[in-house]
Every structure is written in C-alpha cells, then in structure tokens.
Amino acid sequence: MKAQVKSIDGGVAKDIELPAIFSEDYRPDLIKKAVMALQSTRRQPHGTYPYAGICSSAVGWGSGRGSSHVPRIRNGSRAAKVPQAKGGREAHPPKVEKVLTKEINQKEKQKAFRSAVAASISAELLKSRGHVFEGAVPVVFEDKFETLAQTKDVISALTAIGVYNDIERAKDSRKVKAGRGKMRGRRFKQRKSLLIVTADKPLTAARNLSGVDVVTVDQLNVEHLAPGMQAGRLTVWTEAALTRLEGR
C-alpha cells in the first residue's frame, strides 16, 4: 500500500510504501475494550466516612411497643442510624477498596492499537465520524513539517492539503454542557478534529487549534486514534513518524 508524501506548500514530494500495520483487520470490539481499560486508569478511588450516619446514641425500643424495631433517638420517637431514616447511614456506600481499573490482555491491547491505526486510513470510517477532508488518506507530510514554529504556518500547510476545514468544523461545535459538570471545570464540550503525529517532539504550534491533539509516535495510544471508542480519526503523519511506527 502506497501513500503520497506532501510538502508544506501542498505539492507531492514523493511516494512511499506504508508500514504493514496499516493492513491490519478492523476490530471495533478490541478497540472499545482497550479504550475503556485506558480510561479506567484515570478513575480515582473514593469512599464515604466509615462512621457517617451512625454517630448517634439511638437505641431500639425492642418488642411490645407496637413500633418497628429501628434505633430511635432518646427523648423522642424519630428513627436514626438505619438507611431509611433521615440522617442515617447510606445503604451501600462507595468504598476505596473497590478495584476501578479494567484489565486487558497484552496481545489484545497490541491488536487494538494496530487496528485503530489501520482504521485511520479508511475514508468510510473517517466520514462516519464526521471528519471533513479533501483528497486521499493517509495524510503524510515531509519531515520539514515538524520544524514549523508558528501556528499560522501550520494553518497554511493544513489548508494547502485540504484538511483545515475539519478544524473549522470542530471550532463551530463548541457548546456548553448540560448538568453539573459545567460548574466543575468541564463547562464546554467540543468535537475532536485532527490528530498530528510526529517523530521526536510534539508539534506545539498546532496544539491550540480547535479539537487538535499533537503527540509523538511513542506517546500514541488507542484513545488518541479512537476518541469515544469510535475508530477512524483523521490523522496527519510525518514521514519520520511512519518510519518509527514500524517498530511499535
């Protein structure tokens, strides 16, 4: 399988042979499992105070009073401590001992990564995710693309090859979330656009563009390639990144 290497002005520099990883079978089941396992590692253990709701002197009245056998506060008849009582303990509270991480076999994880990489060159999957682009995929730049230091130069290069419209699509998608999350530092939601993969250093000049993620090929994982567990992300590679990808 071949691909065209584009120069930063949009011209075709040369043709290259793609690594064998791009011929992998599409396995959405393994991709979903790998992304869920990755996301589970970011969950934080939490639990309630062990004595919450039971710090009370309430005792039960026992039998013979015509009342249920629940602990009641002294000098009154209000129930306490039990889950159904006001101010009582929680029935099944969260516990810090609970294991929140999900495991995945190493071979399944590797297969999911290869499958997600291969899915990034499927025009059908890219369009099903809503990506907007012109021309063929994958999008491969010459290594000079990694040296761009200004955002305007990156925009010019992406416009020249017909993928900048996808960033505009993500920019227009920014909306305020529903629910309490918008009060907790998660006010906006926004679509993902390009994933830019380089060889040595992330392309920092592109990191503020709407929906764009910039990573090196060594940092690349399944969640970058399949946000929301849906594979087929529009990805921009450099020639050196593809060469290093063969060793993953």
C-alpha positions in Angstrom: 0.0 0.0 0.0 1.4 3.4 -1.1 0.9 6.9 0.1 1.9 10.4 -1.2 4.3 12.5 0.9 3.1 16.1 0.8 5.3 19.2 1.1 4.2 22.0 3.3 3.1 24.0 0.3 0.7 21.2 -0.7 2.7 19.6 -3.5 3.6 16.0 -3.9 7.2 15.3 -2.8 7.3 11.6 -3.4 5.5 8.2 -2.9 6.3 5.9 -0.1 5.3 2.4 1.0 3.1 2.3 4.1 4.1 0.1 7.0 2.4 -3.3 7.3 0.4 -2.1 10.4 -2.0 -0.2 8.0 -3.2 -3.6 6.6 -4.5 -4.8 10.0 -8.1 -6.0 10.3 -10.7 -3.6 11.8 -11.7 -4.9 15.3 -14.1 -2.4 16.9 -14.7 -4.8 19.8 -11.0 -4.8 20.8 -10.7 -1.0 20.3 -13.6 -0.4 22.6 -12.1 -2.7 25.2 -8.7 -1.1 25.0 -10.0 2.5 25.3 -12.2 1.5 28.3 -9.1 -0.1 30.0 -7.1 3.1 29.4 -9.8 5.4 30.7 -10.3 3.3 33.8 -6.8 4.0 34.9 -7.7 7.7 35.4 -10.5 6.9 37.8 -9.9 8.0 41.4 -10.9 5.7 44.3 -13.4 7.4 46.7 -15.4 6.4 49.7 -17.6 7.7 52.4 -16.5 8.3 56.1 -16.9 4.9 57.7 -19.0 6.2 60.6 -21.1 8.6 58.6 -24.8 8.4 59.8 -24.2 6.1 62.8 -22.6 8.6 65.2 -25.8 8.7 67.3 -26.9 7.4 70.7 -30.1 6.0 69.3 -31.2 2.5 70.5 -34.1 0.3 69.6 -37.1 0.0 71.9 -37.5 -3.7 71.4 -40.7 -5.6 71.2 -44.1 -4.8 72.8 -44.4 -1.1 71.9 -46.3 -1.5 68.6 -43.4 0.1 66.7 -40.8 -1.2 64.2 -37.5 -2.4 65.7 -35.4 0.5 64.5 -33.0 2.6 66.6 -34.7 5.7 67.9 -33.2 8.9 69.4 -33.7 9.4 73.1 -36.5 11.6 74.4 -38.3 11.1 71.1 -39.5 8.6 68.6 -37.6 9.6 65.5 -35.6 6.8 63.8 -31.9 7.1 63.4 -28.8 5.2 62.0 -30.7 3.0 59.6 -30.6 3.7 55.8 -34.3 4.6 55.6 -34.1 7.2 58.4 -33.3 10.9 57.9 -29.6 11.4 58.6 -28.9 7.6 58.7 -26.1 5.8 57.0 -26.1 5.0 53.3 -27.1 1.5 52.4 -24.3 0.6 50.0 -21.8 3.4 50.1 -18.8 3.6 47.7 -15.6 2.1 49.1 -12.0 2.9 48.5 -11.2 -0.8 48.3 -13.1 -1.2 45.1 -10.9 -2.0 42.1 -11.8 0.5 39.4 -9.3 -0.4 36.7 -10.2 -2.8 33.9 -7.6 -5.3 32.7 -6.8 -6.2 29.1 -4.6 -8.9 27.7 -1.3 -7.6 26.3 -1.9 -9.2 22.9 -5.4 -7.7 22.7 -4.0 -4.3 23.6 -1.5 -4.5 20.8 -4.0 -5.8 18.3 -6.4 -2.9 19.2 -3.6 -0.4 18.6 -2.8 -1.8 15.2 -6.4 -2.0 14.3 -7.0 1.7 15.3 -4.0 2.8 13.2 -5.3 0.9 10.2 -8.8 2.4 10.7 -7.3 5.9 10.4 -6.9 5.4 6.6 -10.4 4.2 5.9 -12.3 7.1 4.2 -15.6 5.4 5.1 -14.8 5.3 8.8 -13.5 8.9 8.8 -16.7 10.2 7.2 -18.8 8.3 9.7 -17.0 10.2 12.4 -17.9 13.4 10.7 -14.4 14.4 9.5 -14.2 16.9 6.6 -11.2 16.5 4.2 -10.2 16.6 0.6 -8.1 14.1 -1.2 -6.8 10.7 -0.2 -5.8 9.4 3.2 -3.5 8.9 5.0 -2.2 12.5 5.1 1.6 12.3 5.2 3.9 15.4 5.4 7.6 15.7 4.8 9.7 16.0 7.9 10.1 19.7 7.4 6.5 20.0 8.8 7.9 19.1 12.3 10.0 22.2 12.3 7.2 24.7 11.9 7.2 27.0 14.9 4.3 29.3 14.3 0.6 28.4 14.2 -0.1 30.5 11.1 2.5 28.3 9.2 0.7 25.1 10.4 -2.6 26.5 9.2 -1.2 27.3 5.8 0.2 23.8 5.4 -3.1 22.2 6.5 -5.1 24.4 4.2 -2.8 23.6 1.3 -3.6 19.8 1.6 -7.4 20.3 2.3 -7.8 19.3 5.9 -8.1 22.6 7.7 -11.9 22.6 7.2 -12.1 19.8 9.8 -10.6 22.2 12.4 -13.3 24.8 11.5 -15.9 22.2 12.0 -14.6 21.4 15.5 -14.4 25.2 16.2 -18.1 25.6 15.4 -19.1 22.6 17.6 -18.2 24.2 20.9 -21.2 24.1 23.2 -22.0 24.5 26.9 -22.6 21.1 28.6 -25.8 20.1 30.3 -25.7 19.2 34.0 -23.4 20.0 37.0 -20.2 19.4 35.1 -20.2 23.0 33.8 -19.8 24.2 37.4 -16.8 21.9 37.9 -14.3 23.0 35.3 -15.9 21.0 32.5 -18.0 23.8 31.0 -17.7 23.1 27.3 -17.8 20.1 25.0 -16.2 20.1 21.6 -15.7 17.7 18.8 -12.2 16.2 18.0 -10.6 17.2 14.7 -7.1 16.3 13.6 -4.5 14.1 15.3 -1.0 15.2 14.4 1.7 12.5 14.9 5.4 13.5 14.8 8.6 11.6 15.4 10.6 13.4 18.0 8.7 16.3 19.6 5.0 17.2 19.6 4.1 20.0 17.1 3.4 22.6 19.8 2.5 25.2 17.1 -0.7 23.3 16.5 -1.8 22.4 20.0 -4.2 25.5 20.4 -6.1 24.7 17.2 -9.7 23.6 17.9 -10.1 19.9 18.5 -6.4 19.1 17.6 -4.3 16.7 19.5 -0.5 16.6 19.0 1.6 13.6 20.1 4.8 11.8 19.2 4.6 8.3 17.7 6.0 6.9 21.0 3.1 8.6 23.0 0.4 7.5 20.6 -2.3 5.3 22.1 -5.6 3.8 21.2 -7.6 6.6 22.7 -5.9 9.2 20.5 -6.9 7.2 17.4 -10.4 6.3 18.6 -11.9 9.1 20.8 -15.1 8.0 22.4 -14.2 4.4 21.4 -15.0 5.2 17.8 -12.1 4.5 15.4 -11.4 6.4 12.2 -9.8 9.6 13.3 -8.3 12.0 10.6 -4.6 11.7 11.3 -1.7 13.7 9.9 1.6 11.8 10.0 5.2 12.9 9.2 7.4 10.6 7.1 9.7 10.1 10.1 6.8 9.2 12.3 5.7 6.5 9.9 9.2 5.1 9.8 9.3 4.9 13.6 5.8 3.4 13.7 7.1 0.2 12.2 8.8 -0.5 15.5 5.7 -0.2 17.6 
